[in-house]
Amino acid sequence: MAASIIRRPIPRSGESLPVIGLGTWQTFDVGADPAARAPLKEVLGEFARLGGSVIDSSPMYGSSESVAGDLAGELKLRKQLFIATKVWSSGREAAIRQMEESFRRLRTQRLDLMQVHNLVDWRTHLTTLRQWKEQGKVRYIGVTHYTASAYDDLARVLASEELDFVQFNYSVAERDAERRLLPLAAEKRLAVLINRPFAGGPLFRKVRGKPLPSWAKDIGCTTWAQFFLKFVISHAAVTCAIPATSKVAHLTDNMSAGMGALPDAGMRERMVKYVSTL
């Protein structure tokens, strides 16, 4: 690909990140089997070659942290990657043990981003994470959730705490974040990672066998994945979307969405209306 991937700044630092990252939920949970890891190594290598850097994981995702860490080590990609994971535990000591294990699994001495997964015991963990940030063990801290039912709780945390990142779901089919979370993140100068950019899969079932609208070519879309991802990353408050995949062809398709033209406000409305009619 001749084009370069679009990058967006982390508001608190100015450091830029590519707008398409790589999630690891389910896809990287393959254990130690070399045959199962081989296609993921190819995915991660191509991701880096195309300019990707943000890879997001969690101890909740089975062996995903270990697989990502091992493959990044084998490919010698640590300096290029922006590695984000999460703490998913209750209580200070248990969380510290879990986070230290994440460092070992991801084969790193310093994590780029540690997030409180689904707000579990967030007050306790943010106290620890601020200390770790001061000590240089983590570069950025944040919180996450994946469902609109948690948005009120998430908004209260964003409004009251000093954070660097927030992660939540957003797609052309799940647009609740537009009402409050995305504007609040922009107001609080938070970098925004987007999970479920394909609404967990139902979007593809909805468009199966249906052609793209002819006007999708105006923003360089040749596939539905690009259509859905360009909608997400065209929101000014979004820093990076993190679709997960275990297939190189899908990875290449996803990365293409982060290159070239993005829809303006009028085009975004058109995209929403079109998808709602399918």
C-alpha positions, -999 to 999 in steps of 0.1 A, spaced: 0 0 0 14 34 -10 -6 54 15 4 58 51 -20 51 79 -36 82 96 -23 90 130 -40 109 159 -24 125 190 -28 114 225 -42 146 239 -22 145 272 12 141 256 10 148 218 24 114 210 6 101 179 -9 66 173 -22 50 142 -60 51 140 -63 13 135 -50 -10 162 -53 -47 169 -75 -63 195 -67 -98 209 -100 -110 225 -106 -146 214 -83 -144 184 -50 -146 203 -63 -171 229 -47 -201 212 -22 -213 239 12 -227 231 3 -247 199 28 -236 172 3 -244 144 -23 -221 160 2 -194 166 16 -193 131 -12 -173 114 -12 -149 143 25 -143 139 18 -135 103 -10 -111 113 12 -93 138 41 -90 114 18 -76 87 2 -52 112 36 -38 120 47 -36 84 16 -16 75 24 9 103 2 -4 131 13 -2 167 -15 -4 192 -22 -39 204 -48 -43 232 -51 -73 255 -63 -84 290 -57 -112 315 -94 -119 309 -85 -131 274 -71 -164 283 -36 -169 268 -38 -138 246 -13 -118 266 13 -146 264 7 -152 227 10 -115 219 41 -111 240 59 -142 226 51 -133 190 62 -97 194 94 -110 209 100 -134 181 94 -107 155 115 -81 175 86 -56 175 86 -44 210 100 -9 201 74 -4 174 44 -16 194 22 4 218 12 -24 242 -20 -19 262 -35 -44 286 -58 -43 316 -62 -52 353 -92 -74 360 -92 -82 397 -105 -71 430 -82 -59 458 -49 -42 457 -25 -71 463 -44 -95 439 -43 -67 413 -6 -61 417 1 -98 413 -20 -99 382 -4 -69 366 31 -82 374 21 -114 356 9 -93 326 44 -77 324 59 -112 323 35 -125 297 39 -95 275 77 -97 279 81 -61 288 96 -41 317 73 -11 310 38 -10 297 25 17 274 -10 16 288 -27 -1 318 -65 1 319 -90 -9 346 -110 -36 329 -148 -29 330 -143 -6 360 -137 -35 384 -125 -20 417 -114 10 398 -107 33 429 -83 8 443 -65 2 410 -62 38 399 -44 46 432 -18 19 424 -16 29 387 -9 65 395 20 53 417 33 30 389 30 59 364 51 81 387 77 52 390 78 48 352 63 13 352 34 24 330 33 53 306 -5 59 305 -35 49 326 -72 45 317 -105 27 322 -126 5 299 -161 -9 293 -178 -25 264 -215 -19 268 -238 11 268 -254 0 301 -222 10 319 -220 45 303 -234 64 333 -208 48 356 -180 53 330 -190 90 326 -188 96 364 -153 82 365 -142 102 335 -156 134 350 -140 129 384 -106 112 377 -74 123 360 -69 97 333 -50 95 300 -72 70 281 -107 56 280 -119 25 260 -155 17 251 -177 4 223 -188 24 193 -199 16 158 -224 27 131 -249 3 148 -240 12 185 -239 50 186 -249 57 222 -213 70 229 -220 100 207 -244 115 231 -222 118 262 -190 97 263 -173 110 231 -179 147 239 -168 141 275 -136 124 265 -128 153 242 -136 178 270 -113 159 294 -86 155 268 -86 117 268 -73 94 241 -101 71 231 -98 34 221 -128 19 205 -138 -17 210 -166 -35 191 -162 -13 160 -182 -40 141 -208 -43 169 -194 -77 178 -202 -92 144 -239 -85 138 -230 -57 113 -214 -82 89 -244 -105 92 -267 -76 84 -248 -67 51 -240 -103 40 -246 -106 3 -254 -69 -1 -232 -45 -22 -217 -13 -9 -235 18 -19 -220 34 -50 -211 65 -31 -188 46 -7 -161 49 -33 -160 87 -25 -142 78 8 -121 50 -7 -142 21 6 -141 -12 -13 -153 -34 15 -179 -33 43 -151 -36 70 -136 -4 56 -170 13 56 -176 4 92 -141 13 104 -140 46 85 -172 56 102 -157 50 137 -123 67 132 -139 97 114 -153 109 148 -129 136 159 -127 123 195 -116 88 185 -79 80 187 -78 44 176 -102 15 168 -90 -20 178 -107 -47 157 -95 -82 164 -87 -107 137 -67 -139 131 -65 -136 93 -40 -116 74 -66 -108 47 -89 -92 72 -60 -74 89 -50 -59 56 -86 -49 49 -89 -33 84 -56 -14 80 -68 0 47 -96 18 65 -70 39 82 -56 53 50 -70 78 25 -101 99 29 -125 98 59 -162 107 58 -172 143 68 -203 150 89 -226 148 59 -212 115 48 -214 101 83 -251 108 84 -255 92 50 -237 61 63 -259 58 94 -291 62 73 -280 36 48 -271 10 74 -304 16 92 -323 6 61 -307 -27 56 
